[in-house]
């Protein structure tokens, strides 16, 4: 299995657990128990029942007729925007809250950028009756006000990260500090396939429900389980990992990962890790990240609060290095235009993160019979203010 995590927590040259000694007990507890717990029959039953009755799975695989006509191929949208809370993030938080309960934890912490992971975490904490603390960058708190209000309504405490760029990276730093100080009572629900082992593997497994469903749904619609192309936007990479998971070992299924170029790759305001990243360690994982020659992290930028992360998950770094995935960098301008176009073509307003994936169609060519599946990772409600200001709506 070329693309599975190894015993040391690595995907090829990337991954591992590079953390302070004080965090070793937390990670050791997780690593020893998570696979046994999530493969337990009772856990699976509870998890699958909640996905069905609470989250609303399976989400539809929708044939985008007008978009298919425009781009001259068969385009299917995996409608993760129809999940409870409006994005794929809930697939992971449901799994991790059940895991935390079985580990005897009484307090949950999380980081969030666009706010969707924060909302999904606050949601499952309300469901389970567990204390919830969300770390969020001060900049993101301002630009994602609707999601901040949702989290508060769900009973979560929001702590503003005031250091650095005051975005996702800084919120993650603060969450890790909290976890070091509260190791016995607290479980840290990481929202993406980033961080120290076992988090990238664990989050990918919870998100794999996306590609499991696609196999069944695509067979019903096209007589094959396998699309020709998979396309997903990528920050840390959780929605992409879920889309790719069941297809990683099938080289006939091509993978396209779309990241945020911000104001341009060479503008100094970008989050294009595939082009600008070098090997380094961030948040406990060896991966590709944007850094200066002396190893200081370069502040990322994107109009999308969920994509302005200076690195990428170790699985995705491995997919890039091994050339299993093709990476495309999309500017703010292209993403915003694509968001508006898809809204008008298909009657679905995408999150700005998701709009990046749609913008990639302007840089790709397909054959008429190619089957292309795009992960519609989140809906655009949270981004309406950004759309309004950008287009003067």
N, C-alpha and C positions, 0 to 999 in steps of 0.2 A: 504494500500500500504506500505509494510514493507521496501521498498528500495527507496522510494521517499523522497525528502527533506521536512521537516516540516515547519511550519510558522516562526520558529525562525532560520531557515537556517541550521538545524541539520539533519544528517543521523544517527539515533541511538544516540550514544554518541559523535559523531564527527561532526565538522562543525562550524557554527556560524560566527560571525564577531568580531574579537578581534583586533581593530585598534586604532590608535591615534585619539583623538577627532577631529583633523583637517580633517580627512578623512570621518567622519560621513556624511557630506553633500553630498559628491560624491556617497557614497554607498546608501544613502537614496534616492537620485534622481534615481539611477539605479533600486533599489528594487521597488520603486513606479511605475516605468514606463515600465520595460523590458517585463513583461508578457503581458501587454496590447498591447505594440508595436509589439512584435513578433507574437501575435495572430491576429493582424489586417489583414484584407483581402488584402489590397494593399501591405503591407509588405510581406506577404506570396507569393503573385504573383511575386513581384520583386525578392525575395530571390530564389524562385524555378526556375525562368527564368534564373537567373545568374548561379545557380548550373547546369542547363541543357546546356546552350549555352556558358558559360565562363569556368566553371570548368570541364565540360565533363561528368556529371552524367546522368544516373546511371553508376557506375563503374561495370565491369564484375564480376560475381562470377564464377571462373574458376576451373574446376575439374583437380586437379594435378595428372595425371595418374601414372607417374613414382614414384612419392613420395607415392602415395596410395599403389602401389605394394610393395614398400620397407617396409612401416610401417603397412601394412595389415589392412587397413580401408579405408573409403571414405573421402579423404581430398579435401576440397574446399578452394580456396584462394579468399578473397575479395580484389580486386585489387585497393586499395587506392593509390598505387604507380602510377596509370594511371591518377590520378587527375592532373589538371593544377598545376604546381609547384612541383609535385612529391611526395606528401604526403597528408594525411587526413587533415592537419592543415587548409587548405583553406576553408573547410566547416564552420569552426568557424569564421574565419576572414571576410568572406563575410557577415555572419550574423551580426557580431559586427560593421562592418563599416556602414552598413545600419542603425543600431541602433544609432550609434554615430551621423550620419547625422540628424536623426530625433530628437536627443537631442540638436542639434545646436552646436556640437563641431567642432573646426577648426584645431585641432592638435591631432595626435595619438602617443602614446608611447607603447612600447612592450618590453618584455624580450625574449631572445632566447638562447638555448643551442646548439643543433645540427644545428641550423640555419634555419630549415624548417619553424618554426613558424615566424621567422624574415622575411624570403622570402615571405611567404604567407601574412604577414602584409604589407610589402613594396608593394606587388603586388596590394592589394586592395586599398591602399592609392594612388597609381598611377592611378588606375581605377577611383577613386573618386576625384582626384585632391586635396588631403589633405596632409598637412605636416606630415612627419613620422620620428620618432626618435626611434632607436633600441638600447637597452642595451644588451651587450654581454660580457661574461667573457674573459679576455685577453688570457687565455689558449685555450678557444673554438675558438677565432678569428684565432689563429694559425692553429688549427687542422681542421677547417671548412672553409678554404680559398675560395673554390669555391662559397659557399653560401654567404660569405661576399661580394665577387665581384658582385654576382647577386643582393644583396640588394642595393649596391651602384649604379649599373646600373639602378635600378628601382627608384632611387632618394632619398633613405633613408639616414639619417645621422646615423653613427654607433658610439656609445660611449662605450669605453672599461671599464669594471669593473676591477679595479686593487686590490681590497681588498680580504681578505680571500683566498679561493682556486682559485679565479679568474674564476669561472665557473657559472653554471645556478643560483644557490642560490644567488650569489653575484650580478649578473645582475638583478635579481628580486628585491633585496634590493634597488639598485640604481633607478630602475623604480618607485618603491613605493615612494621614496624620491622626485622624479620629480613630481609625481602626487599630493603629498601634497603641493608642491610649485606652482602648476598650476591647481587648481581645476576647474576653470570656463571654460577655453578654451579646456581642454585636456580630452580625453577618453583613458583609459588604456585597451588595448586589451590583456588580459591574455590568454596564449595559451593552458593551461591545466585545468583540473578540480581541481585546487588548489586555494588558496587565500580565502578572506572573502566572505561570502554570499553577493550577489547572484551569484558570478562567477562560482562556481562548478556546480550549477544547470543550469545556462545559457549556459555554454560551452557544458555540456552533452546534452542539448536539441538541440543545433546546430549540434552536432556530431551524434545524433540519426538517422539521415538520413541513416547511414551505416546499422544499423540493420533493419530499415524499408525496405530498398531495398532487404536485404537478405531474408526476409520473402517471398516476391513475387518471387524472383529468385529461391530460393530453392524449392518452391512449383512447379514451372515449371519443375525443373530438377528431383526432387525426390518424388513429390506428397505430400510433407509435408512442413509446414512452419518452423518446429522445428528441428534443428540439435541435436545430442546427446551431443556434446561438442563445446564450444567456447574457442579459445585460442588467447590471445593477450599479447604483451610485455607491461610492465608498468613501467613508471617513475613517473610522476605526474598522468598520467592515462587517457589522452583524447581519444586516439584511442581505448583503452579498454572500456571506458564508452560508446562510440558510438557503439561498437560491442555488448555490453551487454544490452543496454538500453531497447529494446523491449522485452527482455527475462528475465528481473530481477525477475519478479513475477512468472515465470514458473520454478518450482523446478526440472522438468524433464530435463531441459537443464542445463548441468553441465558447470561451469565456471572455467577456468584455467588462472591465472594471472602469467606472467613470468617476474621476476625482475632481476636486475643485481647484481651478487655476486662478480664482479670484479676479484681480484686475489684470492678470497676465502672468505667465510663468516667470518672466524676467523683471516683473514690476516691483518686486520687493513686498508685494501684498498678495500672497498666494498660499495654497495648501497642497501644491502638486508634489506630493512625496515621491512619486515614482520617478520624477525628473530631478527634483532638488534634494532628495533624501540620501543620506549616507548611513552606513551601519553604526548603530549606537544603542544605548539602553535608555528607555523611558518607561516610567511606571512599572518597573520590575521585569521588563521583557527586552530581549535583544531583537531589534528590528531595524527597519529603515526609518530615519527621522531627519527632519530639516535642522541642521546645526551648523554653527560656525566652525572654522578650522580648529579652534581650541575646544570644541565640544559643547559650546553653549547653545541652547535651543533657540532657533529662529522662530519668532512669533508668527503663527500662521494667520491667514486671513481668508475669509469667504463671506459673501452676503448671506450664506446659509449657516445658521448657528450649529447645525449638526455635522458640518464637514470641515470646520476650521480646527482640525487637530494636526499637530506637527508631525505625526507619524502615521503608521498603519499597522493593523494587527499582524502578528508573525506569520500566520497562514498566508495572508495576502502578499507579504514580502517574499515568501517562498514561491508563490504562484507567479510573481513578477520575475524573480531571478531565474526560475526554471523555464520561463516563457510559456507556462501553461495558460496564463491570462494575458490578454492585451490590455494595456492601460491607456486611457484617453483623458486628457485634461481639458476641462470645460470652464470658460470664463463666466463671471457673474452675468454679463450681458447675454451670452448665449443661453444660459440656464433660465433667466427670466423670460426671454422670448419664447423658449420652449414651454415653460409653464403656462403662459397665456395661450399658446397655440393648442396645446393638448386640452386645455379647458374648453376651447371653442370647437375643436374637432370631435371630442369624445364626451363632453359634458361632465368631466371629472376634473376638479381643481387639485393639482398635485402639491404636496409639500415642496419647498424649493430644493431640498435634498434630492427628491425624486425627479424634479425637473432637470437636474443635471444629466440623469440617465437618458431622458428623452432627447436632450440636445445632441447627444452622440450620433443620432440618426443622420444629422447633417454632415457627418464626417465619415460615414460608412456606406458601403455598397453591398446590396444583397441580390441574390437571384430570386426570381418570381416565386419559386416553390419553397424558399427557405422559411423555416419556422423559427421565429424569434420570440423568446419569452422575456419580458421586462418585469422586474419586481417593482410593482407600484407600492413602494414601501410606506408611504404615509400621505394623509390628506392635508390640504392646504389651509384649513381653518386657522391654524396657529400663525400662518404667514400672511394673512390678509392685509395687515397694516403695511408690511414690506411691499407687497404687490401694489397696494393703493398709492403709497408714496413714490414707488419707482415709475409707475405708469400714469400717475396723476389721475387715477380713476374717480 
